[in-house]
């Protein structure tokens, strides 16, 4: 199980400093949680991840179920032993894959795509595209879970609260999440209310299914609808047994939207329990995320952008696929203390690697980006400590 202790509350916002104790160590919060989808942060060894200052990782239940299978991970001693990661760990529920294989695939949208931007992908007016009772083309919702086909074998699969918790228990992470439906941007209120009722039933079923001592977080949904977000927060908070809370779904069309949703939700959640914001963490969003009261948050931005040649620096983003950088003998960022910037790697070399499609280039930028994000979060923690955030 876990323990959470609040060390300081901000007087300027809902931000707070805390210590999250897990069977694999402590996490100083607020903290970013890099994504290790298939029990790996792409291109990095576990010791390299540790060198970035990363405190906790989150892995993907759905993808690990597909390969290598939760039985393989359990036989190896659980996900920490399997991937040689000594720190705390989380596994998601698979709810996001329900979205990405369903409405996300149908409409070609991501969970944080603005409703305005998403509208051009929708086959009908956005307010009519997703309605109560409608089903995605490639996913079928039932009262007990979701039917779909494996993208690897084409075999029919089923994932629901019982299945998700059983998989997560075999994976053995310190923290699990209840199974839910992650809805897309632009969801109508009618559909969201229908989906939320189902997610609430699945929350209770997830708790009933738990047999291990692993921590389990309930998830708040409700899209951009204030009344539904608050309804969801009150419901999840009222259930005895959740060790913390996840805040999921489409979480605003803008930074202000995310801040607004957190403002609706966090005051209704038991402050003694940790809160995790699912799938959010652009560098520009992090201060609002922390000010909104999130204790941890996961995001693929540092790794995804790195693989595409983008480094985050104290001077802004730098594109390492551009030829002019082949002439630069500068480090990625002179102000950065990561092993890449202090270890003798230069912009010209990394640019060469990216343009030559050598995987080492992506690995170096991934290490730098994760270090940069962790350092940025640490600076914001200090601002909370000094009463500035």
ABEGO torsion letter per residue (X at the ends): XBBBBBABBBAABABBBBBBBBAAEBBBOBBBBBBBAAGBBBGBBAAAAAAAGBABBBBBAAAAAAOAEAAAAAAAGEAAAAAGBABBBBBBAGAAAAAAABAAAAAGBBAABBAAAAAAABABBAAAABBBGBBBAABBBBAAEBBBBBAAAGBBBBBBAAAAAAAAAAAGBABBBBBBBBBBBGBBAAAAAAAAAAAAAAAAAAAAABABABBBBBBBBGEABAAAAAAAAAAAAABBGBABBBBBEBAEABAAAAAAAAAAAAAABBAABBBBBBGBGBAAAAAAAAAAGBABBBBAAAAAAAAAGBBBBAAEBBBAABAAAAABABBABAABABAAAAAGBBAAAAAAAAAAGBAAAAAAAAAAAAAAAAAAAAAAAAAAAAGAX
